[in-house]
Amino acid sequence: MPHTPAEDLPHMRAALALARRGLGATWPNPSVGCVIVNQGRVVGRGFTATGGRPHAEPAALAMAGYAAKGATAYVTLEPCCHWGQTPPCTDALIEAGIARVVIATGDPDKRVDSQGIARLREAGIQTDVGLLEAEAQEILAGFIQKTTTGRPLVTLKLATTLDGKIATHAGESQWITGPEARRMAHAIRGRHDAIMVGVGTVLADNPELTCRIPGYEKRAAVRVVTDSHLRTPLTARVISTARETPTWMLIRHGTDHARQQAFTEAGVILIEIPPASAGIDIKKALQALGKAGITRLMIEGGGQIAAALLRADLVDRLAWFHAPATMGGDGWPGVQAFGIEQLADMPRFTRTRITPLGNDLLTEFTRR
């Protein structure tokens, strides 16, 4: 009996839902979902495991067992065809006797890039590509960004008053938004590989930068602090807990070696970045994080780092929480000045979603 798109859609949607479950936990690998169906019955499901292995396809095949023979596999990303730390997923599908593979989108990794599709077709497996491709690419946006540009997908999160302020002129900032908005912010953290702040935020707020929502605690997103001269106190929460939660610091070349040793002994990983006119070169910082495997990076402030990223056109997503309050011109802005003189030079975004959260509002944007 021939397959129809109507029969394929719910199975690919299920595979995409599985892929979403792994966001923030599979780096440096992409989060992929796989559903195996035999004669209309789902016999196997899988998604990329924490740390990136095993991949989705072998996990689903292990569940399916002998029922995989003659079945259709729905996969959100083109199966890999090269040997890495695990065998090729194309070989696993072929050896299991899969009759048809439906792929949402191709893999831009030069080690794969249509070769996985060709390998399946050479083995006589019907291979269809492009079902719900846009949805799959949104889930894979971080992996695609890192693979094609060398840097992670950047989400800038701001929590401000209606007039864009993050703290009073005296520095008080906790809390501008309510508990519902803060819970959502933690959920967004849980879908990213790393959370980055500037040293000013550490000095002002002494944050933990962890995700405190049930189900996310074990993911332990990497905490990244940009601190060109290592001004962060060794007693700061992100330093005192560095052996329990991965903590990286981006510093300038030539920072005091004795100071570096103290942070290293505390369990912090130091990454040296070339200097810029102020602080570190933010473009090279993102490239360094990409090289280290980070695919999805969430920026949580403060105003200086937000301005540096926007000025360099490096913000891909905006998650802007607005509290229904105003603070006035002497409050601290969520984004510091970055030299815009003409309207045509402003970074522009497209609104994608508005979510009421108690008395607050979350508006999400993507880069044009």
C-alpha positions in Angstrom: 0.0 0.0 0.0 1.6 3.3 -1.0 2.4 5.9 1.6 0.8 9.3 1.5 1.9 12.6 3.0 -1.1 12.5 5.3 0.3 9.3 6.9 3.8 10.6 7.1 3.0 14.0 8.8 2.0 12.7 12.3 5.1 10.4 12.5 7.5 13.2 11.5 5.8 15.5 13.9 6.4 12.9 16.6 10.1 12.7 15.6 10.4 16.5 15.8 8.8 16.4 19.3 11.4 13.9 20.3 14.2 16.1 18.9 13.0 19.1 21.0 13.4 17.0 24.2 17.2 17.0 23.7 17.8 20.7 23.1 20.5 21.9 25.4 21.7 18.5 26.3 23.3 16.9 23.2 26.1 19.4 22.2 28.4 19.3 20.3 26.0 17.0 18.4 22.6 18.0 17.1 19.4 16.9 18.8 17.7 14.5 16.5 14.5 12.5 16.7 13.6 9.2 15.1 10.3 7.2 14.9 10.1 3.8 13.2 6.7 2.6 11.9 5.9 -0.9 10.6 2.4 -1.4 9.0 1.0 1.6 10.6 2.3 0.7 14.1 5.0 2.7 15.9 7.7 0.1 16.9 10.6 2.3 17.8 11.3 5.8 19.1 14.6 7.5 19.9 16.3 10.8 20.3 19.9 11.9 20.7 21.1 11.0 24.2 22.7 13.5 26.6 26.2 14.3 25.5 25.4 13.4 21.9 25.5 9.6 22.0 23.9 7.2 21.2 22.3 8.9 18.2 18.6 8.8 17.6 18.5 6.1 14.9 20.3 3.4 16.9 18.2 4.2 19.9 15.0 3.8 17.9 16.3 0.6 16.2 17.1 -1.0 19.5 13.5 -0.4 20.6 12.1 -1.8 17.4 14.3 -4.9 17.3 13.2 -7.4 14.5 10.1 -5.2 13.8 12.5 -2.7 12.0 12.7 -5.0 9.0 10.5 -3.6 6.2 9.6 -0.5 8.3 9.8 3.2 7.6 12.1 5.4 9.7 11.2 9.1 10.2 14.3 11.1 11.0 14.6 14.8 11.6 18.2 15.1 10.2 20.0 13.2 7.4 21.6 10.1 9.0 25.4 10.3 9.4 27.5 8.1 7.0 30.9 8.5 8.6 32.7 6.8 11.5 33.2 9.0 14.5 32.9 7.9 18.1 29.9 5.7 16.9 29.3 3.8 13.7 27.4 5.4 10.8 23.7 5.6 11.3 23.2 4.8 7.6 24.8 1.4 8.1 22.6 0.7 11.2 19.4 1.5 9.2 20.6 -0.7 6.3 21.6 -3.6 8.4 18.2 -3.5 10.3 16.4 -4.0 7.0 14.6 -0.6 7.0 12.6 -0.3 3.7 12.1 3.5 3.6 13.6 6.5 5.3 11.8 9.9 5.5 14.2 12.8 6.3 13.1 16.3 7.3 16.3 18.1 6.3 19.8 17.5 5.1 23.0 17.7 7.2 25.3 20.7 6.3 28.3 18.9 7.9 30.8 18.3 5.1 31.3 14.8 6.3 27.6 14.1 5.5 26.0 16.7 3.3 23.8 14.5 1.0 26.2 11.6 1.3 24.0 9.9 3.9 21.0 10.2 1.6 23.1 8.8 -1.3 24.3 5.9 0.8 20.7 4.9 1.7 19.6 5.1 -1.9 22.5 3.0 -3.1 21.4 0.3 -0.6 18.0 0.3 -2.3 16.2 2.1 0.5 13.5 4.5 -0.7 14.6 7.9 0.8 12.4 11.0 0.8 13.7 14.3 1.9 12.1 17.6 2.9 9.0 16.7 5.0 8.5 19.5 7.6 11.9 20.9 6.8 11.4 24.4 8.2 10.3 23.0 11.6 13.3 20.7 11.7 15.7 23.5 10.8 14.4 25.6 13.6 15.2 22.9 16.1 18.6 22.4 14.4 19.3 26.1 14.2 22.2 26.0 16.6 23.9 23.0 15.0 23.4 24.5 11.5 24.8 27.9 12.7 27.9 26.3 14.2 28.5 24.1 11.2 28.2 26.8 8.7 29.7 29.8 10.5 31.8 28.4 13.3 29.8 30.1 16.1 26.8 29.1 18.1 23.3 30.4 17.7 22.9 33.4 20.0 19.8 34.2 22.0 19.8 37.5 23.8 17.5 37.4 26.8 16.4 40.7 28.4 14.1 41.3 31.3 13.2 45.0 31.5 10.7 47.7 32.4 8.5 49.1 29.6 11.2 51.8 29.1 14.0 49.2 28.7 15.6 49.5 32.2 17.2 46.5 34.1 18.1 48.3 37.3 17.5 51.4 39.3 20.1 54.2 39.3 21.2 52.7 42.7 21.7 49.3 41.1 18.7 47.4 42.5 17.5 44.8 39.9 15.8 41.9 41.6 13.1 41.4 40.7 11.7 43.4 37.8 9.6 40.6 36.4 7.3 38.2 38.3 7.7 34.5 39.2 5.9 33.2 36.0 8.4 35.2 33.8 11.4 34.0 35.8 10.2 30.4 35.5 10.0 30.8 31.7 13.5 32.3 31.7 14.7 29.2 33.4 13.0 27.0 30.8 14.7 28.9 28.0 18.0 28.4 29.8 17.3 24.6 29.8 17.1 24.6 26.0 20.6 26.1 25.6 24.0 24.6 25.8 25.6 27.5 27.6 24.5 30.7 29.5 26.8 33.7 29.2 27.0 37.0 31.2 29.4 39.8 31.5 31.5 40.4 34.6 29.3 43.4 35.5 26.3 41.1 35.9 28.3 38.8 38.2 29.5 41.7 40.3 26.0 43.3 40.6 23.8 40.2 41.0 26.1 37.3 42.0 23.9 34.9 39.9 24.0 31.1 40.0 23.2 30.8 36.3 21.6 27.3 36.7 18.3 26.0 35.5 16.1 25.3 38.6 13.1 23.6 36.9 12.3 19.9 37.5 13.6 17.8 34.6 16.3 20.2 33.6 18.7 20.1 36.6 20.9 17.3 35.2 21.6 19.1 32.0 24.1 21.5 33.6 24.4 24.1 30.9 27.9 25.6 30.8 28.2 28.9 32.5 30.3 31.4 30.6 31.6 34.7 32.0 33.3 37.4 29.9 35.8 38.8 32.3 38.8 40.3 30.4 40.9 40.9 33.5 39.5 38.3 35.9 37.7 40.8 38.2 35.3 38.2 39.4 35.7 37.4 43.1 36.7 33.8 43.9 33.8 33.8 46.3 31.2 34.4 43.6 28.6 31.7 43.2 29.7 30.8 39.7 33.3 30.2 40.9 32.6 28.5 44.2 30.4 25.9 42.4 32.6 25.5 39.4 33.5 21.9 40.2 29.8 20.9 40.3 28.6 23.0 37.3 30.8 23.6 34.3 32.1 27.2 34.3 34.2 28.8 31.6 35.7 32.3 31.6 36.7 34.3 28.5 39.7 36.4 29.3 42.2 38.6 27.5 45.6 37.3 26.4 48.2 38.2 29.0 45.9 38.3 32.0 47.9 37.9 35.3 49.1 34.3 35.5 48.8 34.0 39.3 45.2 35.1 39.1 44.6 32.6 36.3 46.0 29.8 38.4 43.7 30.6 41.3 40.6 30.3 39.0 42.0 27.1 37.4 42.5 25.5 40.9 38.8 26.4 41.6 37.7 24.3 38.6 37.2 27.1 36.1 38.2 26.6 32.4 39.9 29.7 31.1 39.7 30.6 27.4 42.0 33.3 26.2 40.6 35.7 23.6 42.4 38.4 21.7 41.7 41.9 23.1 39.4 44.5 21.5 39.3 48.3 22.2 37.1 47.5 25.3 37.4 44.0 26.8 37.6 41.1 24.5 36.9 40.6 20.8 33.3 39.3 20.9 33.4 37.8 17.4 36.4 35.7 18.3 34.9 34.8 21.6 31.9 33.3 19.9 34.2 31.4 17.5 36.1 30.0 20.4 32.8 28.8 22.0 31.8 27.2 18.7 35.2 25.5 18.5 34.6 24.1 22.0 31.3 22.6 20.8 28.7 25.0 21.9 25.8 25.2 19.5 23.1 27.2 21.4 24.2 30.2 23.5 22.0 32.3 25.7 23.1 35.7 26.7 21.7 37.1 30.0 23.4 40.4 30.3 24.4 43.0 31.1 24.0 46.0 29.0 27.6 46.2 27.7 27.7 42.7 26.3 24.2 43.1 24.8 25.4 46.3 23.1 28.6 44.6 21.8 26.7 41.7 20.3 24.0 43.9 18.7 26.7 46.3 17.3 28.5 43.3 15.7 25.2 41.9 14.4 25.6 38.7 16.3 22.2 38.3 17.9 20.1 35.7 16.2 17.1 35.5 18.6 15.7 37.9 21.1 13.7 36.8 24.2 12.4 40.1 25.7 10.5 40.0 29.0 8.6 43.2 29.7 7.3 44.1 33.2 4.4 46.6 33.2 6.4 49.3 35.0 8.6 52.3 34.2 11.8 53.4 35.8 12.9 56.6 34.1 16.0 57.9 32.4 18.3 57.4 35.4 17.7 53.6 35.4 20.3 51.3 33.9 19.5 50.4 30.3 19.2 46.8 29.1 21.4 47.7 26.2 24.1 50.3 26.5 24.9 52.8 23.8 26.6 51.3 20.7 26.9 54.2 18.3 23.8 54.1 16.1 23.6 57.4 14.1 21.2 56.4 11.3 18.0 54.4 11.4 19.2 52.2 8.6 22.0 51.0 10.8 19.7 49.6 13.5 19.6 45.8 14.0 16.1 44.7 13.1 14.2 41.7 14.1 10.9 39.9 13.1 8.4 39.2 15.9 7.6 35.4 16.1 5.7 35.0 19.3 4.0 36.8 22.2 3.4 35.0 25.5 1.6 36.5 28.5 3.2 35.4 31.8 1.2 36.6 34.8 1.4 40.4 34.6 4.4 40.3 32.3 4.9 39.7 28.6 7.5 37.7 26.7 8.0 38.7 23.1 10.3 36.6 20.9 12.1 37.8 17.8 14.3 36.4 15.1 17.0 38.2 13.2 16.0 39.5 9.8 
